[in-house]
Amino acid sequence: MATNSEKINCVKCVKPAEFMCSTCEENFCEKCQKQHLKSKSTKNHQLYPLSATKEEEECIHHPTHKYDMCCKDCEEPVCIKCVTEKHVGHIFVDKEPLFQQKRDAVLSDITTLRTKLIPKCTDTHNKVLENITQCKQVMAHIRSNIEEKAREIKEIVDAVLEKNLEMLERTEVSLLQKLLLEERMISEQLISMTEMLEELEYKYENCSPTQLLMTTKVKVTMREENIPYPKKITLPEYHTKSVSRERISRLFGEIIDSPDATEVPITPVLELENLYNNMTFPVQKVIGFTPSGIQFGRHISCMRNSCAWVSDRMCNMVLVDIQGKILDTLTLKSKGDGFHCATKNNNLLYIDKAMKRVNRLLPREKKVESLFSTIKNWAAISIYSSWITEDILIGMHNKQEAKIVRFSSTGQELDTIQRSSKNGDDLYCYPHYITEGPFGDVCASDFEKFSVIAVKRNGEHKFTYKGPKKSQFFPHGICTDKMGNILVCDNQCKYRIHMLNPDGVFLRYLLSKEDGILEPLGLCLDDCNNLWLGQRGKESVTVFKFNHQENENLYM
């Protein structure tokens, strides 16, 4: 280490040195140190001004004194006053060699961490992430195969059932036709004999002997043995074999368990959602603010250039940038939850509930134009503009039922999503927030059903997510990321953001009450991977950096 009296020259030229490299322990002038940092082989070296090393430090115990030497016994710098107090009888040495020794040890640790430990740990971490991705892909594939096999078996069962019932019906009709014909013939004979009996009884009781003699002789020609016996018929029988769980399981195939899965004991507490909770998924808070003019962030529609329209439950809307600066305001006659959305062309669509129309706000022209009327006798409650097809999805309800209607960008009604194609059950009760995944799936947050309902692009029901077991689920704002994962606000007492994969499988809680969120309501992801969260509390709008691209392979 140089002292103040020593002159140090640059290792590259004759100019006085101003910087020292702690990595290679060479001295450089200002010009050469810049070149040193530009070189590919030395760009990660650490340089610091020599002036910082030449300053004599004040003793922390005696500020009026400077460190003069080091105590070899205590391995710490001391001043002249320290020597006479706590270090009596100790051995003292020059501080520079000891400082250099410590610096060399630290430099050795830095080199070990930078060149060996961190690269190896990073490589191991990447391999673990690859294993997680592979595990999820294999599990999803097996799960899909099991479900497909179940559908196949169900289709076979339904086909066999239909075939047997048809066969039974044909047999029943054939037998009944024969029996009814036989019954009709016997009925006619019975009627004939009954009429003959009545005639004979009348003559027997009412005719005089002379009249009886003069009556045409009536003789019963049929004998008892001539009365036909019922024909013996052979009725069908139903023979069945016992059905056991084992026999059915064999139809599904067999899952060959992984030996690695038994290495960690699985307890009831260690559930799948807890495993995903422990997985790293960086969501970093950027800023939180409360725009003036709104009570809280009930619904958010992200525009381009990192700005968003935020509305409360009343009629107030503000356009804010990511710093919380108000760019525009809007007062509507509508109030509610998801009644506005951004379009692919960076316009704003909103539902005018009073006029029952869909309007479009053109920000550049600062003009509002009416697009089309909503369906009569139905209340429009939510809206979403597809960034794939530019279709407009509108959630509607009346007193009895609810539905989502797909319109073209010009207002032509294209399709209605209302009931399950599998069982005909109603899909929705109150779809107050709508979004669309990158694959065309329509996802709705239904508050009255306490569910997230997803349907495919063709309207086929895909899944219904009701939240974790033994826990209430009050879904509100909903959006999807570029991988198709679904993010939804859970506005119950724990205040959490649920993250689902595109098939509705719970992945993890992205944010929770512990992260400082309170009553999450609105949710939207902009084109810069900023996650906008509307809520009650001190910060009605909070923006997080959603770094899903670093971990997108985690949820494939």
Order of alpha helices (4+ residues) and beta strands (2+ residues): beta-beta-alpha-beta-alpha-beta-beta-alpha-beta-alpha-alpha-alpha-alpha-alpha-beta-beta-beta-beta-beta-beta-beta-beta-beta-beta-beta-beta-beta-beta-beta-beta-beta-beta-beta-beta-beta-beta-beta-beta
